[in-house]
Structures are given as C-alpha cells and as structure tokens.
Amino acid sequence: ARIRPTIADEHYLTGDDVCAMLHISRRTLQTLRDEKAVPYTSIGGKLLYPESKLYEVLSKNYRDFRRFRK
C-alpha cells in the first residue's frame, strides 16, 4: 500500500492519485486546477491535493440523476 503524505492531520494525494480516483486525464485535472474547481497546494514544486477537500468538492457538486428519470 502506498503511504500518502500527512500534514497537520490532512492526507494529501498526488495528481496521479486524483486522476485514478476520478477517472480523468492529467490534462483534465490541469483544467480543473486552472478553473479553481479543485483545491491543491504546491510544496517544493510538487502539486498535492488535500483528500478531505476533494471529497467536499465532490459532495457539494453531487447530482442524483435518478430523480430525473421518468
């Protein structure tokens, strides 16, 4: 199992981790960063994504499409 960096009780994911989790390309992740749609931090030139904040974004933007079915 990979160990995720922890800073101040927050787990951080790499870009590759986020891409795998969301099933998106690195370019799509870059677009999401550019649009400020996902939180991230840069430490020593490496981009890291706070796991709990990513889940907050996903939860806030969740749409239940089952309610739109007829």
CHARMM internal coordinates of N, CA and C (Angstrom, degrees):
IC EDIT
DIST 1 N 1 CA 1.4629
DIST 1 CA 1 C 1.5169
ANGL 1 N 1 CA 1 C 109.18
DIST 1 C 2 N 1.3318
ANGL 1 CA 1 C 2 N 115.02
DIHE 1 N 1 CA 1 C 2 N 140.05
DIST 2 N 2 CA 1.4609
ANGL 1 C 2 N 2 CA 119.78
DIHE 1 CA 1 C 2 N 2 CA 177.60
DIST 2 CA 2 C 1.5161
ANGL 2 N 2 CA 2 C 109.96
DIHE 1 C 2 N 2 CA 2 C -78.17
DIST 2 C 3 N 1.3083
ANGL 2 CA 2 C 3 N 114.76
DIHE 2 N 2 CA 2 C 3 N 141.72
DIST 3 N 3 CA 1.4554
ANGL 2 C 3 N 3 CA 119.88
DIHE 2 CA 2 C 3 N 3 CA 175.72
DIST 3 CA 3 C 1.5192
ANGL 3 N 3 CA 3 C 108.12
DIHE 2 C 3 N 3 CA 3 C -93.36
DIST 3 C 4 N 1.3145
ANGL 3 CA 3 C 4 N 115.68
DIHE 3 N 3 CA 3 C 4 N 126.80
DIST 4 N 4 CA 1.4567
ANGL 3 C 4 N 4 CA 120.68
DIHE 3 CA 3 C 4 N 4 CA 179.10
DIST 4 CA 4 C 1.5185
ANGL 4 N 4 CA 4 C 108.66
DIHE 3 C 4 N 4 CA 4 C -92.27
DIST 4 C 5 N 1.3376
ANGL 4 CA 4 C 5 N 116.48
DIHE 4 N 4 CA 4 C 5 N 139.18
DIST 5 N 5 CA 1.4653
ANGL 4 C 5 N 5 CA 118.37
DIHE 4 CA 4 C 5 N 5 CA 178.63
DIST 5 CA 5 C 1.5266
ANGL 5 N 5 CA 5 C 111.45
DIHE 4 C 5 N 5 CA 5 C -61.46
DIST 5 C 6 N 1.3275
ANGL 5 CA 5 C 6 N 115.58
DIHE 5 N 5 CA 5 C 6 N 140.24
DIST 6 N 6 CA 1.4548
ANGL 5 C 6 N 6 CA 121.54
DIHE 5 CA 5 C 6 N 6 CA 177.19
DIST 6 CA 6 C 1.5182
ANGL 6 N 6 CA 6 C 108.48
DIHE 5 C 6 N 6 CA 6 C -121.49
DIST 6 C 7 N 1.3190
ANGL 6 CA 6 C 7 N 115.63
DIHE 6 N 6 CA 6 C 7 N 126.37
DIST 7 N 7 CA 1.4568
ANGL 6 C 7 N 7 CA 121.37
DIHE 6 CA 6 C 7 N 7 CA 177.20
DIST 7 CA 7 C 1.5194
ANGL 7 N 7 CA 7 C 106.43
DIHE 6 C 7 N 7 CA 7 C -131.20
DIST 7 C 8 N 1.3265
ANGL 7 CA 7 C 8 N 116.67
DIHE 7 N 7 CA 7 C 8 N 123.49
DIST 8 N 8 CA 1.4693
ANGL 7 C 8 N 8 CA 121.97
DIHE 7 CA 7 C 8 N 8 CA 179.98
DIST 8 CA 8 C 1.5319
ANGL 8 N 8 CA 8 C 111.02
DIHE 7 C 8 N 8 CA 8 C 50.96
DIST 8 C 9 N 1.3226
ANGL 8 CA 8 C 9 N 116.28
DIHE 8 N 8 CA 8 C 9 N 48.98
DIST 9 N 9 CA 1.4717
ANGL 8 C 9 N 9 CA 123.48
DIHE 8 CA 8 C 9 N 9 CA 177.62
DIST 9 CA 9 C 1.5240
ANGL 9 N 9 CA 9 C 114.20
DIHE 8 C 9 N 9 CA 9 C 64.01
DIST 9 C 10 N 1.3159
ANGL 9 CA 9 C 10 N 118.67
DIHE 9 N 9 CA 9 C 10 N 17.55
DIST 10 N 10 CA 1.4692
ANGL 9 C 10 N 10 CA 122.92
DIHE 9 CA 9 C 10 N 10 CA 177.26
DIST 10 CA 10 C 1.5230
ANGL 10 N 10 CA 10 C 108.28
DIHE 9 C 10 N 10 CA 10 C -113.09
DIST 10 C 11 N 1.3281
ANGL 10 CA 10 C 11 N 116.37
DIHE 10 N 10 CA 10 C 11 N 131.21
DIST 11 N 11 CA 1.4605
ANGL 10 C 11 N 11 CA 121.27
DIHE 10 CA 10 C 11 N 11 CA 174.60
DIST 11 CA 11 C 1.5217
ANGL 11 N 11 CA 11 C 108.16
DIHE 10 C 11 N 11 CA 11 C -86.60
DIST 11 C 12 N 1.3259
ANGL 11 CA 11 C 12 N 115.86
DIHE 11 N 11 CA 11 C 12 N 137.39
DIST 12 N 12 CA 1.4576
ANGL 11 C 12 N 12 CA 121.18
DIHE 11 CA 11 C 12 N 12 CA 179.66
DIST 12 CA 12 C 1.5170
ANGL 12 N 12 CA 12 C 109.96
DIHE 11 C 12 N 12 CA 12 C -116.04
DIST 12 C 13 N 1.3238
ANGL 12 CA 12 C 13 N 115.74
DIHE 12 N 12 CA 12 C 13 N 143.72
DIST 13 N 13 CA 1.4577
ANGL 12 C 13 N 13 CA 122.38
DIHE 12 CA 12 C 13 N 13 CA 179.03
DIST 13 CA 13 C 1.5188
ANGL 13 N 13 CA 13 C 109.50
DIHE 12 C 13 N 13 CA 13 C -110.47
DIST 13 C 14 N 1.3204
ANGL 13 CA 13 C 14 N 115.51
DIHE 13 N 13 CA 13 C 14 N 149.99
DIST 14 N 14 CA 1.4589
ANGL 13 C 14 N 14 CA 120.04
DIHE 13 CA 13 C 14 N 14 CA 173.22
DIST 14 CA 14 C 1.5252
ANGL 14 N 14 CA 14 C 108.65
DIHE 13 C 14 N 14 CA 14 C -80.94
DIST 14 C 15 N 1.3133
ANGL 14 CA 14 C 15 N 116.17
DIHE 14 N 14 CA 14 C 15 N 168.62
DIST 15 N 15 CA 1.4577
ANGL 14 C 15 N 15 CA 120.50
DIHE 14 CA 14 C 15 N 15 CA 176.71
DIST 15 CA 15 C 1.5143
ANGL 15 N 15 CA 15 C 111.60
DIHE 14 C 15 N 15 CA 15 C -58.63
DIST 15 C 16 N 1.3318
ANGL 15 CA 15 C 16 N 116.61
DIHE 15 N 15 CA 15 C 16 N -41.37
DIST 16 N 16 CA 1.4667
ANGL 15 C 16 N 16 CA 120.21
DIHE 15 CA 15 C 16 N 16 CA 178.82
DIST 16 CA 16 C 1.5283
ANGL 16 N 16 CA 16 C 111.23
DIHE 15 C 16 N 16 CA 16 C -62.82
DIST 16 C 17 N 1.3369
ANGL 16 CA 16 C 17 N 116.55
DIHE 16 N 16 CA 16 C 17 N -38.95
DIST 17 N 17 CA 1.4701
ANGL 16 C 17 N 17 CA 120.54
DIHE 16 CA 16 C 17 N 17 CA 177.19
DIST 17 CA 17 C 1.5256
ANGL 17 N 17 CA 17 C 110.89
DIHE 16 C 17 N 17 CA 17 C -61.47
DIST 17 C 18 N 1.3408
ANGL 17 CA 17 C 18 N 115.85
DIHE 17 N 17 CA 17 C 18 N -44.94
DIST 18 N 18 CA 1.4680
ANGL 17 C 18 N 18 CA 120.71
DIHE 17 CA 17 C 18 N 18 CA -178.78
DIST 18 CA 18 C 1.5254
ANGL 18 N 18 CA 18 C 110.23
DIHE 17 C 18 N 18 CA 18 C -64.92
DIST 18 C 19 N 1.3301
ANGL 18 CA 18 C 19 N 116.41
DIHE 18 N 18 CA 18 C 19 N -43.54
DIST 19 N 19 CA 1.4704
ANGL 18 C 19 N 19 CA 120.27
DIHE 18 CA 18 C 19 N 19 CA 179.16
DIST 19 CA 19 C 1.5258
ANGL 19 N 19 CA 19 C 110.86
DIHE 18 C 19 N 19 CA 19 C -59.87
DIST 19 C 20 N 1.3195
ANGL 19 CA 19 C 20 N 116.60
DIHE 19 N 19 CA 19 C 20 N -43.23
DIST 20 N 20 CA 1.4648
ANGL 19 C 20 N 20 CA 120.43
DIHE 19 CA 19 C 20 N 20 CA 179.41
DIST 20 CA 20 C 1.5287
ANGL 20 N 20 CA 20 C 110.72
DIHE 19 C 20 N 20 CA 20 C -66.19
DIST 20 C 21 N 1.3228
ANGL 20 CA 20 C 21 N 116.58
DIHE 20 N 20 CA 20 C 21 N -41.73
DIST 21 N 21 CA 1.4589
ANGL 20 C 21 N 21 CA 121.12
DIHE 20 CA 20 C 21 N 21 CA -178.43
DIST 21 CA 21 C 1.5264
ANGL 21 N 21 CA 21 C 111.59
DIHE 20 C 21 N 21 CA 21 C -64.74
DIST 21 C 22 N 1.3369
ANGL 21 CA 21 C 22 N 117.25
DIHE 21 N 21 CA 21 C 22 N -40.37
DIST 22 N 22 CA 1.4599
ANGL 21 C 22 N 22 CA 121.54
DIHE 21 CA 21 C 22 N 22 CA -176.17
DIST 22 CA 22 C 1.5253
ANGL 22 N 22 CA 22 C 113.47
DIHE 21 C 22 N 22 CA 22 C -96.25
DIST 22 C 23 N 1.3308
ANGL 22 CA 22 C 23 N 116.35
DIHE 22 N 22 CA 22 C 23 N -3.82
DIST 23 N 23 CA 1.4714
ANGL 22 C 23 N 23 CA 121.51
DIHE 22 CA 22 C 23 N 23 CA -177.32
DIST 23 CA 23 C 1.5301
ANGL 23 N 23 CA 23 C 111.02
DIHE 22 C 23 N 23 CA 23 C 56.64
DIST 23 C 24 N 1.3359
ANGL 23 CA 23 C 24 N 115.19
DIHE 23 N 23 CA 23 C 24 N 50.60
DIST 24 N 24 CA 1.4607
ANGL 23 C 24 N 24 CA 121.22
DIHE 23 CA 23 C 24 N 24 CA 178.84
DIST 24 CA 24 C 1.5231
ANGL 24 N 24 CA 24 C 109.22
DIHE 23 C 24 N 24 CA 24 C -127.90
DIST 24 C 25 N 1.3177
ANGL 24 CA 24 C 25 N 116.09
DIHE 24 N 24 CA 24 C 25 N 163.89
DIST 25 N 25 CA 1.4620
ANGL 24 C 25 N 25 CA 120.76
DIHE 24 CA 24 C 25 N 25 CA 178.29
DIST 25 CA 25 C 1.5256
ANGL 25 N 25 CA 25 C 109.96
DIHE 24 C 25 N 25 CA 25 C -83.78
DIST 25 C 26 N 1.3196
ANGL 25 CA 25 C 26 N 115.54
DIHE 25 N 25 CA 25 C 26 N 166.21
DIST 26 N 26 CA 1.4629
ANGL 25 C 26 N 26 CA 120.46
DIHE 25 CA 25 C 26 N 26 CA 177.21
DIST 26 CA 26 C 1.5281
ANGL 26 N 26 CA 26 C 110.11
DIHE 25 C 26 N 26 CA 26 C -63.74
DIST 26 C 27 N 1.3245
ANGL 26 CA 26 C 27 N 116.58
DIHE 26 N 26 CA 26 C 27 N -34.79
DIST 27 N 27 CA 1.4629
ANGL 26 C 27 N 27 CA 120.50
DIHE 26 CA 26 C 27 N 27 CA 179.21
DIST 27 CA 27 C 1.5318
ANGL 27 N 27 CA 27 C 110.74
DIHE 26 C 27 N 27 CA 27 C -66.53
DIST 27 C 28 N 1.3280
ANGL 27 CA 27 C 28 N 116.92
DIHE 27 N 27 CA 27 C 28 N -39.91
DIST 28 N 28 CA 1.4643
ANGL 27 C 28 N 28 CA 120.29
DIHE 27 CA 27 C 28 N 28 CA 177.06
DIST 28 CA 28 C 1.5222
ANGL 28 N 28 CA 28 C 110.32
DIHE 27 C 28 N 28 CA 28 C -64.13
DIST 28 C 29 N 1.3197
ANGL 28 CA 28 C 29 N 117.00
DIHE 28 N 28 CA 28 C 29 N -40.20
DIST 29 N 29 CA 1.4641
ANGL 28 C 29 N 29 CA 120.51
DIHE 28 CA 28 C 29 N 29 CA 177.32
DIST 29 CA 29 C 1.5277
ANGL 29 N 29 CA 29 C 110.03
DIHE 28 C 29 N 29 CA 29 C -62.17
DIST 29 C 30 N 1.3165
ANGL 29 CA 29 C 30 N 116.85
DIHE 29 N 29 CA 29 C 30 N -40.83
DIST 30 N 30 CA 1.4629
ANGL 29 C 30 N 30 CA 120.48
DIHE 29 CA 29 C 30 N 30 CA 177.84
DIST 30 CA 30 C 1.5306
ANGL 30 N 30 CA 30 C 110.51
DIHE 29 C 30 N 30 CA 30 C -61.95
DIST 30 C 31 N 1.3247
ANGL 30 CA 30 C 31 N 116.50
DIHE 30 N 30 CA 30 C 31 N -42.25
DIST 31 N 31 CA 1.4682
ANGL 30 C 31 N 31 CA 120.73
DIHE 30 CA 30 C 31 N 31 CA 177.80
DIST 31 CA 31 C 1.5266
ANGL 31 N 31 CA 31 C 110.44
DIHE 30 C 31 N 31 CA 31 C -61.49
DIST 31 C 32 N 1.3286
ANGL 31 CA 31 C 32 N 117.06
DIHE 31 N 31 CA 31 C 32 N -42.99
DIST 32 N 32 CA 1.4629
ANGL 31 C 32 N 32 CA 120.86
DIHE 31 CA 31 C 32 N 32 CA 178.05
DIST 32 CA 32 C 1.5274
ANGL 32 N 32 CA 32 C 111.20
DIHE 31 C 32 N 32 CA 32 C -62.02
DIST 32 C 33 N 1.3332
ANGL 32 CA 32 C 33 N 116.57
DIHE 32 N 32 CA 32 C 33 N -38.56
DIST 33 N 33 CA 1.4718
ANGL 32 C 33 N 33 CA 120.32
DIHE 32 CA 32 C 33 N 33 CA 175.38
DIST 33 CA 33 C 1.5210
ANGL 33 N 33 CA 33 C 110.68
DIHE 32 C 33 N 33 CA 33 C -64.00
DIST 33 C 34 N 1.3322
ANGL 33 CA 33 C 34 N 116.20
DIHE 33 N 33 CA 33 C 34 N -47.46
DIST 34 N 34 CA 1.4674
ANGL 33 C 34 N 34 CA 121.25
DIHE 33 CA 33 C 34 N 34 CA -179.09
DIST 34 CA 34 C 1.5265
ANGL 34 N 34 CA 34 C 111.48
DIHE 33 C 34 N 34 CA 34 C -59.16
DIST 34 C 35 N 1.3259
ANGL 34 CA 34 C 35 N 116.27
DIHE 34 N 34 CA 34 C 35 N -35.94
DIST 35 N 35 CA 1.4694
ANGL 34 C 35 N 35 CA 121.95
DIHE 34 CA 34 C 35 N 35 CA 179.71
DIST 35 CA 35 C 1.5274
ANGL 35 N 35 CA 35 C 112.29
DIHE 34 C 35 N 35 CA 35 C -84.90
DIST 35 C 36 N 1.3406
ANGL 35 CA 35 C 36 N 115.46
DIHE 35 N 35 CA 35 C 36 N 2.07
DIST 36 N 36 CA 1.4698
ANGL 35 C 36 N 36 CA 122.08
DIHE 35 CA 35 C 36 N 36 CA -178.48
DIST 36 CA 36 C 1.5314
ANGL 36 N 36 CA 36 C 112.12
DIHE 35 C 36 N 36 CA 36 C 57.34
DIST 36 C 37 N 1.3212
ANGL 36 CA 36 C 37 N 115.28
DIHE 36 N 36 CA 36 C 37 N 35.89
DIST 37 N 37 CA 1.4632
ANGL 36 C 37 N 37 CA 121.23
DIHE 36 CA 36 C 37 N 37 CA -179.98
DIST 37 CA 37 C 1.5244
ANGL 37 N 37 CA 37 C 112.07
DIHE 36 C 37 N 37 CA 37 C -89.71
DIST 37 C 38 N 1.3363
ANGL 37 CA 37 C 38 N 117.07
DIHE 37 N 37 CA 37 C 38 N -19.03
DIST 38 N 38 CA 1.4629
ANGL 37 C 38 N 38 CA 120.84
DIHE 37 CA 37 C 38 N 38 CA 178.06
DIST 38 CA 38 C 1.5291
ANGL 38 N 38 CA 38 C 109.01
DIHE 37 C 38 N 38 CA 38 C -128.54
DIST 38 C 39 N 1.3310
ANGL 38 CA 38 C 39 N 116.35
DIHE 38 N 38 CA 38 C 39 N 139.84
DIST 39 N 39 CA 1.4595
ANGL 38 C 39 N 39 CA 119.68
DIHE 38 CA 38 C 39 N 39 CA 178.60
DIST 39 CA 39 C 1.5251
ANGL 39 N 39 CA 39 C 110.67
DIHE 38 C 39 N 39 CA 39 C -79.34
DIST 39 C 40 N 1.3153
ANGL 39 CA 39 C 40 N 116.22
DIHE 39 N 39 CA 39 C 40 N 144.57
DIST 40 N 40 CA 1.4602
ANGL 39 C 40 N 40 CA 120.72
DIHE 39 CA 39 C 40 N 40 CA 176.52
DIST 40 CA 40 C 1.5144
ANGL 40 N 40 CA 40 C 109.07
DIHE 39 C 40 N 40 CA 40 C -156.24
DIST 40 C 41 N 1.3146
ANGL 40 CA 40 C 41 N 115.18
DIHE 40 N 40 CA 40 C 41 N 165.85
DIST 41 N 41 CA 1.4514
ANGL 40 C 41 N 41 CA 121.52
DIHE 40 CA 40 C 41 N 41 CA 174.27
DIST 41 CA 41 C 1.5147
ANGL 41 N 41 CA 41 C 107.96
DIHE 40 C 41 N 41 CA 41 C -136.05
DIST 41 C 42 N 1.2968
ANGL 41 CA 41 C 42 N 115.94
DIHE 41 N 41 CA 41 C 42 N 154.28
DIST 42 N 42 CA 1.4620
ANGL 41 C 42 N 42 CA 121.07
DIHE 41 CA 41 C 42 N 42 CA 178.86
DIST 42 CA 42 C 1.5203
ANGL 42 N 42 CA 42 C 108.20
DIHE 41 C 42 N 42 CA 42 C -115.57
DIST 42 C 43 N 1.3170
ANGL 42 CA 42 C 43 N 115.27
DIHE 42 N 42 CA 42 C 43 N 120.77
DIST 43 N 43 CA 1.4614
ANGL 42 C 43 N 43 CA 121.05
DIHE 42 CA 42 C 43 N 43 CA 179.11
DIST 43 CA 43 C 1.5199
ANGL 43 N 43 CA 43 C 107.67
DIHE 42 C 43 N 43 CA 43 C -125.35
DIST 43 C 44 N 1.3092
ANGL 43 CA 43 C 44 N 115.82
DIHE 43 N 43 CA 43 C 44 N 115.62
DIST 44 N 44 CA 1.4635
ANGL 43 C 44 N 44 CA 120.24
DIHE 43 CA 43 C 44 N 44 CA -179.86
DIST 44 CA 44 C 1.5155
ANGL 44 N 44 CA 44 C 112.60
DIHE 43 C 44 N 44 CA 44 C 59.48
DIST 44 C 45 N 1.3140
ANGL 44 CA 44 C 45 N 117.25
DIHE 44 N 44 CA 44 C 45 N 33.68
DIST 45 N 45 CA 1.4560
ANGL 44 C 45 N 45 CA 121.23
DIHE 44 CA 44 C 45 N 45 CA 179.50
DIST 45 CA 45 C 1.5169
ANGL 45 N 45 CA 45 C 114.30
DIHE 44 C 45 N 45 CA 45 C 82.05
DIST 45 C 46 N 1.3237
ANGL 45 CA 45 C 46 N 116.97
DIHE 45 N 45 CA 45 C 46 N -1.48
DIST 46 N 46 CA 1.4691
ANGL 45 C 46 N 46 CA 120.98
DIHE 45 CA 45 C 46 N 46 CA 179.18
DIST 46 CA 46 C 1.5249
ANGL 46 N 46 CA 46 C 108.70
DIHE 45 C 46 N 46 CA 46 C -102.96
DIST 46 C 47 N 1.3238
ANGL 46 CA 46 C 47 N 116.26
DIHE 46 N 46 CA 46 C 47 N 131.18
DIST 47 N 47 CA 1.4588
ANGL 46 C 47 N 47 CA 121.10
DIHE 46 CA 46 C 47 N 47 CA 179.59
DIST 47 CA 47 C 1.5239
ANGL 47 N 47 CA 47 C 109.88
DIHE 46 C 47 N 47 CA 47 C -87.42
DIST 47 C 48 N 1.3220
ANGL 47 CA 47 C 48 N 115.80
DIHE 47 N 47 CA 47 C 48 N 129.43
DIST 48 N 48 CA 1.4566
ANGL 47 C 48 N 48 CA 122.01
DIHE 47 CA 47 C 48 N 48 CA 178.36
DIST 48 CA 48 C 1.5203
ANGL 48 N 48 CA 48 C 108.98
DIHE 47 C 48 N 48 CA 48 C -127.94
DIST 48 C 49 N 1.3248
ANGL 48 CA 48 C 49 N 115.48
DIHE 48 N 48 CA 48 C 49 N 146.78
DIST 49 N 49 CA 1.4577
ANGL 48 C 49 N 49 CA 122.49
DIHE 48 CA 48 C 49 N 49 CA -174.72
DIST 49 CA 49 C 1.5245
ANGL 49 N 49 CA 49 C 109.05
DIHE 48 C 49 N 49 CA 49 C -118.86
DIST 49 C 50 N 1.3404
ANGL 49 CA 49 C 50 N 118.28
DIHE 49 N 49 CA 49 C 50 N 121.60
DIST 50 N 50 CA 1.4684
ANGL 49 C 50 N 50 CA 120.25
DIHE 49 CA 49 C 50 N 50 CA 179.65
DIST 50 CA 50 C 1.5336
ANGL 50 N 50 CA 50 C 110.51
DIHE 49 C 50 N 50 CA 50 C -68.71
DIST 50 C 51 N 1.3137
ANGL 50 CA 50 C 51 N 115.05
DIHE 50 N 50 CA 50 C 51 N 120.05
DIST 51 N 51 CA 1.4634
ANGL 50 C 51 N 51 CA 121.01
DIHE 50 CA 50 C 51 N 51 CA -173.62
DIST 51 CA 51 C 1.5312
ANGL 51 N 51 CA 51 C 112.53
DIHE 50 C 51 N 51 CA 51 C -57.67
DIST 51 C 52 N 1.3171
ANGL 51 CA 51 C 52 N 117.78
DIHE 51 N 51 CA 51 C 52 N -46.91
DIST 52 N 52 CA 1.4697
ANGL 51 C 52 N 52 CA 119.62
DIHE 51 CA 51 C 52 N 52 CA -176.97
DIST 52 CA 52 C 1.5226
ANGL 52 N 52 CA 52 C 111.41
DIHE 51 C 52 N 52 CA 52 C -64.51
DIST 52 C 53 N 1.3271
ANGL 52 CA 52 C 53 N 117.37
DIHE 52 N 52 CA 52 C 53 N -35.19
DIST 53 N 53 CA 1.4724
ANGL 52 C 53 N 53 CA 120.65
DIHE 52 CA 52 C 53 N 53 CA 179.57
DIST 53 CA 53 C 1.5258
ANGL 53 N 53 CA 53 C 110.80
DIHE 52 C 53 N 53 CA 53 C -70.30
DIST 53 C 54 N 1.3288
ANGL 53 CA 53 C 54 N 117.13
DIHE 53 N 53 CA 53 C 54 N -35.02
DIST 54 N 54 CA 1.4656
ANGL 53 C 54 N 54 CA 119.70
DIHE 53 CA 53 C 54 N 54 CA 176.10
DIST 54 CA 54 C 1.5271
ANGL 54 N 54 CA 54 C 110.53
DIHE 53 C 54 N 54 CA 54 C -63.14
DIST 54 C 55 N 1.3420
ANGL 54 CA 54 C 55 N 115.92
DIHE 54 N 54 CA 54 C 55 N -42.83
DIST 55 N 55 CA 1.4632
ANGL 54 C 55 N 55 CA 119.25
DIHE 54 CA 54 C 55 N 55 CA 178.34
DIST 55 CA 55 C 1.5249
ANGL 55 N 55 CA 55 C 111.15
DIHE 54 C 55 N 55 CA 55 C -64.80
DIST 55 C 56 N 1.3398
ANGL 55 CA 55 C 56 N 117.53
DIHE 55 N 55 CA 55 C 56 N -34.73
DIST 56 N 56 CA 1.4659
ANGL 55 C 56 N 56 CA 120.55
DIHE 55 CA 55 C 56 N 56 CA 175.90
DIST 56 CA 56 C 1.5244
ANGL 56 N 56 CA 56 C 110.74
DIHE 55 C 56 N 56 CA 56 C -62.24
DIST 56 C 57 N 1.3314
ANGL 56 CA 56 C 57 N 116.55
DIHE 56 N 56 CA 56 C 57 N -44.61
DIST 57 N 57 CA 1.4678
ANGL 56 C 57 N 57 CA 121.15
DIHE 56 CA 56 C 57 N 57 CA 179.35
DIST 57 CA 57 C 1.5223
ANGL 57 N 57 CA 57 C 109.90
DIHE 56 C 57 N 57 CA 57 C -61.90
DIST 57 C 58 N 1.3289
ANGL 57 CA 57 C 58 N 116.71
DIHE 57 N 57 CA 57 C 58 N -45.03
DIST 58 N 58 CA 1.4589
ANGL 57 C 58 N 58 CA 120.46
DIHE 57 CA 57 C 58 N 58 CA 179.38
DIST 58 CA 58 C 1.5261
ANGL 58 N 58 CA 58 C 110.88
DIHE 57 C 58 N 58 CA 58 C -62.17
DIST 58 C 59 N 1.3104
ANGL 58 CA 58 C 59 N 116.60
DIHE 58 N 58 CA 58 C 59 N -43.95
DIST 59 N 59 CA 1.4609
ANGL 58 C 59 N 59 CA 120.97
DIHE 58 CA 58 C 59 N 59 CA -179.35
DIST 59 CA 59 C 1.5254
ANGL 59 N 59 CA 59 C 111.27
DIHE 58 C 59 N 59 CA 59 C -64.69
DIST 59 C 60 N 1.3262
ANGL 59 CA 59 C 60 N 116.52
DIHE 59 N 59 CA 59 C 60 N -42.49
DIST 60 N 60 CA 1.4626
ANGL 59 C 60 N 60 CA 121.17
DIHE 59 CA 59 C 60 N 60 CA -178.49
DIST 60 CA 60 C 1.5253
ANGL 60 N 60 CA 60 C 111.84
DIHE 59 C 60 N 60 CA 60 C -66.36
DIST 60 C 61 N 1.3216
ANGL 60 CA 60 C 61 N 116.88
DIHE 60 N 60 CA 60 C 61 N -30.72
DIST 61 N 61 CA 1.4556
ANGL 60 C 61 N 61 CA 121.14
DIHE 60 CA 60 C 61 N 61 CA -176.46
DIST 61 CA 61 C 1.5231
ANGL 61 N 61 CA 61 C 113.37
DIHE 60 C 61 N 61 CA 61 C -101.47
DIST 61 C 62 N 1.3328
ANGL 61 CA 61 C 62 N 117.06
DIHE 61 N 61 CA 61 C 62 N 9.94
DIST 62 N 62 CA 1.4601
ANGL 61 C 62 N 62 CA 121.66
DIHE 61 CA 61 C 62 N 62 CA -178.44
DIST 62 CA 62 C 1.5213
ANGL 62 N 62 CA 62 C 110.35
DIHE 61 C 62 N 62 CA 62 C -68.54
DIST 62 C 63 N 1.3167
ANGL 62 CA 62 C 63 N 115.65
DIHE 62 N 62 CA 62 C 63 N 134.76
DIST 63 N 63 CA 1.4620
ANGL 62 C 63 N 63 CA 121.62
DIHE 62 CA 62 C 63 N 63 CA 175.63
DIST 63 CA 63 C 1.5244
ANGL 63 N 63 CA 63 C 108.07
DIHE 62 C 63 N 63 CA 63 C -125.48
DIST 63 C 64 N 1.3100
ANGL 63 CA 63 C 64 N 116.60
DIHE 63 N 63 CA 63 C 64 N 127.41
DIST 64 N 64 CA 1.4569
ANGL 63 C 64 N 64 CA 121.46
DIHE 63 CA 63 C 64 N 64 CA 178.89
DIST 64 CA 64 C 1.5256
ANGL 64 N 64 CA 64 C 108.07
DIHE 63 C 64 N 64 CA 64 C -91.42
DIST 64 C 65 N 1.3206
ANGL 64 CA 64 C 65 N 116.26
DIHE 64 N 64 CA 64 C 65 N 100.67
DIST 65 N 65 CA 1.4566
ANGL 64 C 65 N 65 CA 120.90
DIHE 64 CA 64 C 65 N 65 CA -176.09
DIST 65 CA 65 C 1.5259
ANGL 65 N 65 CA 65 C 112.89
DIHE 64 C 65 N 65 CA 65 C -74.89
DIST 65 C 66 N 1.3105
ANGL 65 CA 65 C 66 N 117.37
DIHE 65 N 65 CA 65 C 66 N -13.42
DIST 66 N 66 CA 1.4660
ANGL 65 C 66 N 66 CA 119.55
DIHE 65 CA 65 C 66 N 66 CA 178.01
DIST 66 CA 66 C 1.5209
ANGL 66 N 66 CA 66 C 111.21
DIHE 65 C 66 N 66 CA 66 C -63.20
DIST 66 C 67 N 1.3109
ANGL 66 CA 66 C 67 N 117.48
DIHE 66 N 66 CA 66 C 67 N -30.28
DIST 67 N 67 CA 1.4659
ANGL 66 C 67 N 67 CA 119.23
DIHE 66 CA 66 C 67 N 67 CA -178.63
DIST 67 CA 67 C 1.5204
ANGL 67 N 67 CA 67 C 112.07
DIHE 66 C 67 N 67 CA 67 C -72.67
DIST 67 C 68 N 1.3355
ANGL 67 CA 67 C 68 N 117.57
DIHE 67 N 67 CA 67 C 68 N -13.67
DIST 68 N 68 CA 1.4581
ANGL 67 C 68 N 68 CA 121.13
DIHE 67 CA 67 C 68 N 68 CA 179.41
DIST 68 CA 68 C 1.5277
ANGL 68 N 68 CA 68 C 112.47
DIHE 67 C 68 N 68 CA 68 C -91.52
DIST 68 C 69 N 1.3101
ANGL 68 CA 68 C 69 N 117.10
DIHE 68 N 68 CA 68 C 69 N -9.51
DIST 69 N 69 CA 1.4698
ANGL 68 C 69 N 69 CA 120.39
DIHE 68 CA 68 C 69 N 69 CA 179.14
DIST 69 CA 69 C 1.5088
ANGL 69 N 69 CA 69 C 110.37
DIHE 68 C 69 N 69 CA 69 C -71.68
DIST 69 C 70 N 1.3094
ANGL 69 CA 69 C 70 N 114.78
DIHE 69 N 69 CA 69 C 70 N 151.39
DIST 70 N 70 CA 1.4698
ANGL 69 C 70 N 70 CA 119.61
DIHE 69 CA 69 C 70 N 70 CA 177.72
DIST 70 CA 70 C 1.4968
ANGL 70 N 70 CA 70 C 110.18
DIHE 69 C 70 N 70 CA 70 C -109.87
END
COOR INIT
IC SEED 1 N 1 CA 1 C
IC BUILD
